[in-house]
Structures are given as structure tokens and as C-alpha cells.
Amino acid sequence: MCKLAVYHGGETGECIEKEKEIDVYQLAYSCKKGGTKVVGPEGRELTWFDIIKLYSKDEPRAWIMFSVYYDLKERGRVVKRGPHKEGFTLYRGDKPVANVFVLEETVQFKISKIIEWLDYSRRQQRDLIIAIVDKHGDTSYYMLESFD
């Protein structure tokens, strides 16, 4: 039995057995915008909210991550999940141009993490963007650069 059945624009459903087979944020976004219908294993149609709620059981940052994903998509950006678990990759056409790392305003982190992200992005010849989500769900973006 399918874990999820995904229908795009009334077409035949696609059976999804594992969450790793899909981009959960893209699926939730498409549901929210009305282009996709998702049916759970019990036959009930799932909303975008249901999808993120289910995914948040395994990924506690799912709400924050979806907030940033949604904001970037609404700004007309091409964004895909990964390859790093802390964020997304931003594209211009088919070319990856920036790594977006997501932080929460009220959660502490070590400054060395930013240096790691900057080094990681530089090795990939991409820009580094840090997205900080505040307690209201609003996102601020900061572009970081290193100086030699």
C-alpha cells in the first residue's frame, strides 16, 4: 500500500513509499498553491499543513524550513532542498548559485558554524545566504562573503 498517493492536476496518482523519494517542501508548496492533491494511506486527502505536520515528527525543523522555502518560492526563486540538511540550494536557471542556510532567531548556535558554511559555499563556488526566521515566522536574509 502507498504511503502517499500524489496527483498533479487530476492526473493518475504517483505512489510514494518513502519520504526520501520526494521533496516534502515542494510537495507541501504545490498542495498549498492548489496544483497537487495528496492522499494518505487511509484514503484521506492531506493538506499542505498535514504534510508538514507528518514530516515534522521526523524533522523537528520542518516548520521553519518550510517557512523559508515558501518565502523563497513566493519571491520567484528556484529553490531545491539540500544538499546540506540545514537549508536549500538556490538556482538561476539550472545552475546552483547559492547555499541558503536556515537559522531560528531564538536558537543559539556557534559562530564557527557560519565559518563552516562560508567555507563550504566557497568550495562550491556559490554565494552564502543565511535565512533567519523570527518568532512570527518572518524571514530575513543575509548574504555573507569572506575577505582575503
C-alpha positions as CSV (number, residue, x, y, z in Angstrom):
1,M,0.0,0.0,0.0
2,C,1.2,3.5,-0.8
3,K,2.4,5.7,2.0
4,L,1.2,8.7,-0.1
5,A,-0.5,9.0,-3.5
6,V,0.3,12.2,-5.3
7,Y,-2.0,13.6,-8.0
8,H,-0.7,16.5,-10.2
9,G,-3.6,18.4,-11.9
10,G,-6.0,15.5,-11.9
11,E,-3.6,13.0,-13.5
12,T,-3.1,9.4,-12.4
13,G,-1.6,9.2,-8.9
14,E,2.1,8.5,-8.2
15,C,2.8,6.1,-5.3
16,I,5.4,7.3,-2.8
17,E,6.7,4.7,-0.5
18,K,9.4,6.8,1.3
19,E,9.7,10.5,2.1
20,K,13.2,10.4,0.7
21,E,11.7,9.8,-2.8
22,I,10.1,13.3,-2.8
23,D,10.9,16.9,-1.8
24,V,8.5,17.3,1.1
25,Y,8.7,21.1,0.9
26,Q,8.0,21.2,-2.8
27,L,5.1,18.8,-2.3
28,A,3.6,20.9,0.5
29,Y,4.1,24.1,-1.5
30,S,2.4,22.6,-4.5
31,C,-0.5,21.5,-2.3
32,K,-0.8,24.9,-0.8
33,K,-0.9,26.6,-4.2
34,G,-3.6,24.1,-5.4
35,G,-1.6,22.2,-8.1
36,T,-1.3,18.9,-6.3
37,K,-3.6,16.6,-4.3
38,V,-2.1,14.1,-1.8
39,V,-3.9,11.2,-0.4
40,G,-2.6,9.4,2.7
41,P,-2.6,5.6,3.3
42,E,-6.0,5.8,5.0
43,G,-7.5,7.4,1.9
44,R,-7.9,10.9,3.4
45,E,-6.8,13.9,1.3
46,L,-3.9,15.7,3.0
47,T,-3.4,19.4,3.1
48,W,0.0,21.2,3.0
49,F,-0.4,21.6,6.7
50,D,-0.9,17.8,7.2
51,I,2.2,17.1,5.1
52,I,4.5,19.3,7.1
53,K,2.9,18.1,10.4
54,L,3.6,14.5,9.4
55,Y,7.2,15.3,8.3
56,S,7.9,17.3,11.5
57,K,7.7,14.0,13.5
58,D,11.0,13.0,11.9
59,E,12.4,16.5,11.2
60,P,11.7,19.0,14.1
61,R,12.8,22.0,12.0
62,A,10.3,21.2,9.2
63,W,8.0,24.2,10.0
64,I,11.0,26.7,10.0
65,M,12.4,25.1,6.8
66,F,9.0,25.2,5.0
67,S,8.6,28.8,6.0
68,V,11.9,29.8,4.3
69,Y,11.1,27.5,1.3
70,Y,7.7,29.1,0.9
71,D,9.0,32.6,1.1
72,L,11.7,32.0,-1.5
73,K,9.3,30.4,-3.9
74,E,6.8,33.3,-3.4
75,R,9.7,35.7,-4.3
76,G,10.1,33.8,-7.6
77,R,13.2,31.9,-6.7
78,V,14.1,28.5,-7.9
79,V,15.0,26.6,-4.8
80,K,15.7,22.9,-4.0
81,R,16.2,21.0,-0.9
82,G,19.8,20.1,0.2
83,P,22.4,19.0,-0.4
84,H,23.1,20.1,3.2
85,K,20.4,19.3,5.8
86,E,20.4,22.9,7.2
87,G,19.0,24.5,4.2
88,F,18.5,24.8,0.4
89,T,20.2,25.5,-2.8
90,L,19.2,28.5,-4.9
91,Y,19.3,28.2,-8.7
92,R,19.5,30.6,-11.6
93,G,18.1,28.5,-14.4
94,D,19.7,25.1,-14.0
95,K,22.9,26.5,-12.3
96,P,23.2,26.4,-8.5
97,V,24.3,29.8,-7.4
98,A,23.9,30.0,-3.6
99,N,23.6,27.9,-0.5
100,V,20.8,29.0,1.9
101,F,21.3,28.0,5.5
102,V,18.4,28.4,7.9
103,L,18.5,29.6,11.5
104,E,15.9,30.5,14.1
105,E,16.1,33.8,15.8
106,T,15.8,32.4,19.3
107,V,18.1,29.3,18.9
108,Q,21.7,29.7,19.9
109,F,24.4,28.4,17.6
110,K,28.2,28.6,17.4
111,I,29.8,31.3,15.2
112,S,32.1,28.5,13.9
113,K,29.0,27.1,12.1
114,I,28.9,30.2,9.9
115,I,32.6,29.9,9.1
116,E,31.9,26.2,8.1
117,W,29.0,27.3,5.9
118,L,31.1,30.0,4.3
119,D,34.0,27.6,3.6
120,Y,31.5,25.0,2.2
121,S,29.9,27.5,-0.1
122,R,33.2,28.9,-1.3
123,R,34.5,25.4,-2.2
124,Q,31.3,25.0,-4.3
125,Q,31.8,28.5,-5.8
126,R,28.4,29.6,-4.5
127,D,27.2,32.5,-2.5
128,L,26.2,32.0,1.1
129,I,22.8,33.3,2.3
130,I,21.7,32.9,5.8
131,A,18.0,33.0,6.4
132,I,16.9,33.9,9.9
133,V,13.3,33.1,10.9
134,D,11.9,35.2,13.7
135,K,9.3,34.1,16.3
136,H,6.5,35.5,14.0
137,G,7.7,33.4,11.0
138,D,9.1,36.3,9.1
139,T,12.4,35.7,7.4
140,S,15.4,38.0,7.0
141,Y,18.2,37.1,4.5
142,Y,21.9,38.0,4.9
143,M,24.5,37.4,2.2
144,L,27.9,36.6,3.6
145,E,31.3,37.0,2.0
146,S,34.8,36.3,3.1
147,F,37.7,38.7,2.6
148,D,41.2,37.7,2.0
